[in-house]
Amino acid sequence: MPIPSPRKDEDKEDFIDRCMTSDVMKREYPKSNQRWAVCQGQWEKKNDVKASWYKVENRTEAEADIYLLDEIGGFGVTAGDFIRDLKSIKARRINLHINSPGGDVFEGITIYTALKQNRAEIITRVDGLAASAASVVAMAGERVIMAPHTYFMIHPAQGLTIGNAEDHRKMGDLLDMMTGNIADVYAEKAGGTQDEWKERMIAESWYGAEEAVAIGLADEVGDGEGQISNSLDLSRFKNVPAALLARLQASEDEEEEAPPIDYAALFAEAVEGVL
């Protein structure tokens, strides 16, 4: 059974409710935040809405900024969307800002290739997290700059197979090949061999900003504080650093404890002296 799609003339609230409560969504995405993200993506895709966490800014002759701030793939930014927007940029330098848990490995490789083939100077700026497929995209930068307290994460290619034993064996061979290809991308940037990087990937390795520079995945630690959104779903990863989990929890607690905005007081302050 396919994932629900918006019906003609169905409003967003009704669709999200129907999508969230459908049997296929409950089975495939047991966590409510996952179901919401997928349903939201379906709505945006059907209604041609560009998600706020993916955007291109400052299209000038000198410099442009691309913000990749969530998952990569069908329920996030697709390679097709990214490449179409990339082709429209005429700037000589592109700053690629990343805060992403990754996503579809094939989509990530496609985005990486498009960036490597682009004539502009690509500067990757890890603003929070570059994990999984997003870490591959980050390698497209001629320079990779980590904000303080940000993270890289690398692991082997993963996939889902439905079928007989032969289907699973073919998927295993494909995933082995993709893991090797990704290891080569890391080795091209940081040095070392494919086997060395495959070992690190199998261990699901996390690197803080300074560690990423030391191992060669990044070139420098930049200025400013890295921001990691607490909306990122890291539940599928097994070695998430305790410091990162603490930051996410602190951010969530801060949002929950924030006092309500006094709009009346703000309005009064804004018009003070005018009336």
N, C-alpha and C positions, 0 to 999 in steps of 0.2 A: 504494500500500500504506500503510495507516494506521500510526501510531506504536503500538508494542506497549502493551497494557494488562495489569495483573496478572490472572492466572487465579484461579479459585476455589481456595482452600486453598493457593495458591502463597506461600511465604515470601518475605520481602523480599530476602534475599541471592540467591535463585535468580532472582527477577524482574529485579533490577538486572543480573545477569550476562547473562540472556537479552536484555534490552533493549539493553544496551551493545554486544552483539555482533551484533545484527540488521543485515541489509543496509540497511534503510531508514534506520536511525539513523546508520550509518557514512556513508551517502551524504549525508544532510541535515545531519549534525553531525560534520564530520571531526575536530574536536578532542575529545579524551576528556573534558575537563572540561565541555564543552557537553553531550555525551551524558549524562554523569552527572547534571547538573542537570535535564535534561529527564526522564530516567528517575526520578529522585527525585521530581520534581513529579507524574509519573504515579502513582507509588506513593501519595503523600500525598493526591492527589485521589481515588483509588479507595477509600482507607481512611479518608477524611475526617480526615486529620491536618493540623492547622494548623501551617504552617511556622514555625520558631522566629524567623525574621527578620521576621515580620509579627505584631504583637500590639498589643492595647489594654490599657492599665493605668490604675489610679487613677480608677475611675468614681465620682466624688463630685459633689456639687452644684457645687463650685467649679471643679475642674480635672481634665482627663483627658489622657493621653498616647497617641498612636498612633505606632508605630514601623514605618516602611516602609523596609526595609533590603536589598532585592534587586530583581529584575526585576518589571516591571508587565505583566500579561497572563496568558495561559493557563498558563504554566509558573511563574508567580510568584503575586502577589496579583491576583485578578481584580476588576474594577469591581463585580461582583455581591457578592462577599464583603465588599469594603470598604464598600459602601453599606449592606449589612445590619448590619454592626458599627457603622457611623457612626450609624445610626438608634437604636441601643440606648444611645448616650451621652447623658446628660442634663446634663452639665457646662456651665457658662457659658463656659469657656475650653477650647480643645483645642490642645495642643502637638503639632504634626505633625513628627516627627523623620524626616529623609530621608538615606539613603545608598544611592543606586540608580543603575544605569547606564541606566535607562529601560526601554523595551519597546514594547508595542503603543500606537500613537498614539491610537486610538479609545478604548481602555480608559483611557488617561491623561486625555483630554479629559472622559470621563464622570466620573472621580473628581474632577477639577478642578471640574466643574459642581456635583456633589453638595456639595463643600465650600463653594463660593461661596453656595449656597442654604441652607446650614445656619445656624441662628440663633445658634450659639455664636460667640465670638470665636476666629478661627483664627490661631494663631501658627506660622509655618513655621520650623523650625530645621534648617539644613543641617549635618549632623554629619560628612559626608565628601564625597559627590559627589551633585549633582543634575543628571543628564545626560539629554538627549533628552526622552522623555515625562515623566520625573521632574522636569525643569525646569518643565514646564507645570503639573504638580501643585503645585509649590512656589509658583507665582504666586497660588494661592488664599489665601495668608496675608494678613491685614491688615497684618502685619509679617513681614518675612523676615529672619532672623538667621543669619549665617554664622559658624560656628566658625572660629578662625584656621587658615589653611593648607588650607581646603576649596575646592571648585570647583563652578562652573556650566559646563555645556556645552550649546550650542544648535546644531541642524542641521535641514535640511529633512526633511519627512515622507518615509519610505521604505516600500516595499512590494514584494511578490513577486507576479508574474503568471504564470499558466500558461494559454496559449491562443493564439489567432490575433492578427494585427496589430491588429484592432479592439479586442480585449480589452486589449492593451497600451496603445493610445491612450486608452481609457477610464480605465485605471489612472493614466496620466500626468496626465490632467485632474483626477482625484480627488486625487492627491498634490499638484498645484499648488494646489487649493482648500484642502486641509488645511494646507499650508505657510502660505498666506495667513491662515487662521484662527489658527494658532499665533502668527504674527507680530503679529496684532492683540492677542493675550493679552499678549505682551511689551510692546507699545506702550501698552496700557492701564495697565500697572504702571509702566513706566519712562519713558514719553513717547516722542516721535519718531513716525515714520510706518511704515506697513506695509512700504513698499519698503526703508527703512533697515534694518529688522529682518530682512527677507528676505535682504538682502545679507550680513548677519552670519551668518545661518543657513547660507547656501550656502557660506560660507567655513569652516564648522564651527568656531565661535568658542568658546574656553575662557576663563573668567574666574576668577581667584583671588578670595579673599574681599574684599580691598580693591577690586579691579577691579569686582567685581559691585556693590558699593555705589556706586562712582563712576559706573557706567553706568546705575544705577537699578534693577537687578534685585533688589537687596537693600537693606535699610534700615540695617543696622548689622553690625559685626563683634563677636560676643559674646566672653565669657570662655571659657577652657578650650581644649583641643587637639582639633581635629577628627580623627576616626578613619576611615580609608578601608580597608575590608577588602580583603586581597589575593586574596580569592575572586571579586571582581568581574571579569567578562570584558570587557576594553576593546579586544580585538583588532579589533573591527569599526570602530573609530574611527581616523582617520588623523592627527589633530593632537594627540594626547595630550601634554601638557606633560612635558618631561624631568624636571622636579622631582617630578611625580606618579609617573612610572614609577620614579624613584629611591626614593621612599618605599615603593612597593609591593614593590620588590625588597629593600629593607632589612628590611621587615616579614617577608617570606618567609624571608630569610636568618636572621633572628633566631629564627623558629620552628624552622627546621631545626637551628640550633646550640644550641637550648635543652637543658640537661642533663636527663637523666631524673629524674623525681620519686622521691625516696627515701621511699616510703610507710611503710616500717618506722620510719624516723627520725621522721617526722611523728606516727605512732601513739605512739611512745615518749615524744615530747615532750608529747603530749596527755594521756597518763595519768600523767605524772611527778607524784609526790606524792599520787596517788590510791590506788595499791596499797600 
